[in-house]
Amino acid sequence: EEGEEGKQWVQCDKCDKWRRLPAGAPLPDSSAEWYCSMNPDKTRSSCSVEAEPLLDEGEGSGKGQTKPTEPESIRARRVTEEGVEEFRIRWKDRTWEQDSWVARSKIMDEQLLIDFAASEQRRLQYTQKQRPRVADYTKAAKRKGSQFVKP
């Protein structure tokens, strides 16, 4: 079923960018893979082309549907080969399979970035507490009379 004219979006299975389909373009099967190169709009038919702004008002998510609007949280961070900082967004009322990568410049909600930085800081502190230091291994080996550690 086709929605409002000009409001149909698909997500590339290679680069995770959302592409607006031209009015009247056939919608891909929701179970089939779709790539930017399949876009009838030649100005957006390559993964190397920048994505359109993602956080528009009043739009939803899924292949052949409207794209997601309201981010719930940021799940991960990466830097692309081109040096673009991107964040993995979890969308409200969507499943984890519909999470998508969004360029930092497209994220309008600064609080999302602040919350993500805080959670990353907590994660790093936790992992540092859980990881034994090398000195701890050395002390334990000496106590047990390890042949690998010189007294």
C-alpha positions as CSV (number, residue, x, y, z in Angstrom):
1,E,0.0,0.0,0.0
2,E,1.4,3.4,-0.9
3,G,1.1,6.3,1.5
4,E,1.2,10.1,0.9
5,E,2.9,11.2,-2.3
6,G,6.7,11.8,-1.7
7,K,6.6,10.2,1.8
8,Q,7.8,6.7,0.9
9,W,11.2,5.8,2.3
10,V,13.4,2.7,2.1
11,Q,16.6,1.9,4.0
12,C,19.7,0.7,2.2
13,D,20.9,-2.7,3.4
14,K,24.5,-1.8,2.7
15,C,25.0,1.7,4.2
16,D,21.8,1.9,6.4
17,K,20.9,5.3,4.9
18,W,17.3,6.2,4.4
19,R,16.3,7.2,0.8
20,R,13.0,8.9,-0.2
21,L,11.4,7.2,-3.2
22,P,10.1,9.4,-6.0
23,A,6.3,9.7,-6.3
24,G,5.0,6.7,-8.2
25,A,8.1,4.6,-7.7
26,P,7.3,0.9,-6.9
27,L,7.9,-0.1,-3.3
28,P,10.3,-2.9,-2.6
29,D,9.1,-6.1,-1.0
30,S,9.7,-5.7,2.8
31,S,11.6,-9.0,2.9
32,A,13.8,-8.2,-0.1
33,E,17.2,-6.5,0.2
34,W,17.3,-2.9,-1.1
35,Y,20.4,-0.8,-2.0
36,C,20.9,2.8,-2.9
37,S,21.9,1.8,-6.4
38,M,18.3,0.6,-6.9
39,N,16.8,4.1,-6.2
40,P,15.1,5.5,-9.3
41,D,16.2,9.0,-8.0
42,K,19.7,9.2,-9.6
43,T,20.7,12.0,-7.3
44,R,20.4,9.6,-4.4
45,S,21.3,6.3,-6.1
46,S,24.7,5.7,-4.4
47,C,25.8,4.9,-0.9
48,S,28.4,7.6,-1.2
49,V,25.7,10.3,-1.5
50,E,24.8,12.0,1.8
51,A,21.5,11.0,3.4
52,E,18.6,13.4,3.4
53,P,17.8,14.9,6.9
54,L,16.3,12.1,9.0
55,L,14.5,13.7,11.9
56,D,11.5,15.2,10.1
57,E,8.2,15.7,11.8
58,G,5.3,13.4,11.4
59,E,6.9,10.4,9.7
60,G,7.3,6.7,10.9
61,S,9.6,3.6,9.8
62,G,10.2,0.5,7.8
63,K,10.9,-0.5,4.2
64,G,8.3,1.1,1.9
65,Q,6.8,3.0,4.8
66,T,7.5,6.4,6.2
67,K,10.9,6.8,8.0
68,P,11.3,7.0,11.8
69,T,10.9,10.3,13.6
70,E,11.5,10.1,17.3
71,P,14.7,8.7,18.6
72,E,14.6,6.8,21.9
73,S,18.3,6.5,22.5
74,I,21.8,6.1,21.0
75,R,23.2,2.6,21.0
76,A,26.6,2.9,19.5
77,R,29.1,5.3,17.8
78,R,31.3,4.8,14.8
79,V,33.5,6.8,12.4
80,T,33.2,6.0,8.7
81,E,36.1,5.6,6.4
82,E,35.2,9.1,5.2
83,G,35.7,10.4,8.7
84,V,32.0,11.0,9.4
85,E,30.9,10.4,13.0
86,E,27.7,8.3,13.1
87,F,25.5,7.0,15.9
88,R,23.2,4.0,15.9
89,I,19.7,5.2,16.8
90,R,17.0,3.2,18.6
91,W,13.6,4.6,17.4
92,K,10.6,4.8,19.7
93,D,8.0,2.1,19.0
94,R,10.4,0.2,16.8
95,T,12.3,-3.1,17.1
96,W,16.1,-3.3,17.4
97,E,16.2,-4.5,13.7
98,Q,15.0,-1.0,12.7
99,D,17.9,0.8,14.5
100,S,19.8,2.8,11.9
101,W,23.1,4.8,11.6
102,V,22.7,8.6,11.6
103,A,25.4,11.2,11.0
104,R,26.2,13.4,14.0
105,S,25.2,16.5,12.0
106,K,21.6,15.1,11.6
107,I,20.9,14.5,15.3
108,M,18.9,17.5,16.5
109,D,18.4,16.3,20.1
110,E,21.6,17.2,22.1
111,Q,20.2,15.4,25.2
112,L,20.5,12.1,23.3
113,L,24.3,12.8,22.8
114,I,24.7,13.8,26.4
115,D,22.9,10.6,27.6
116,F,25.0,8.4,25.3
117,A,28.3,10.1,26.5
118,A,27.3,9.5,30.1
119,S,26.4,5.8,29.5
120,E,29.7,5.3,27.7
121,Q,31.6,6.8,30.6
122,R,29.7,4.5,33.1
123,R,30.5,1.5,30.8
124,L,34.2,2.3,30.7
125,Q,34.3,2.8,34.5
126,Y,32.6,-0.6,35.0
127,T,34.9,-2.5,32.6
128,Q,38.0,-0.9,34.2
129,K,36.8,-2.1,37.6
130,Q,36.2,-5.6,36.3
131,R,39.5,-6.1,34.5
132,P,42.3,-7.2,36.8
133,R,45.5,-5.2,36.5
134,V,48.7,-6.9,35.3
135,A,50.2,-6.4,38.8
136,D,47.3,-8.5,40.3
137,Y,48.2,-11.4,38.0
138,T,51.9,-11.1,39.0
139,K,51.1,-11.1,42.8
140,A,48.8,-14.2,42.4
141,A,51.4,-16.0,40.3
142,K,54.1,-15.3,42.9
143,R,51.9,-16.6,45.7
144,K,51.2,-19.8,43.9
145,G,54.9,-20.3,43.0
146,S,54.5,-19.9,39.3
147,Q,57.4,-20.9,37.2
148,F,56.6,-18.1,34.7
149,V,57.3,-15.3,37.1
150,K,60.8,-14.6,38.4
151,P,60.9,-14.0,42.1
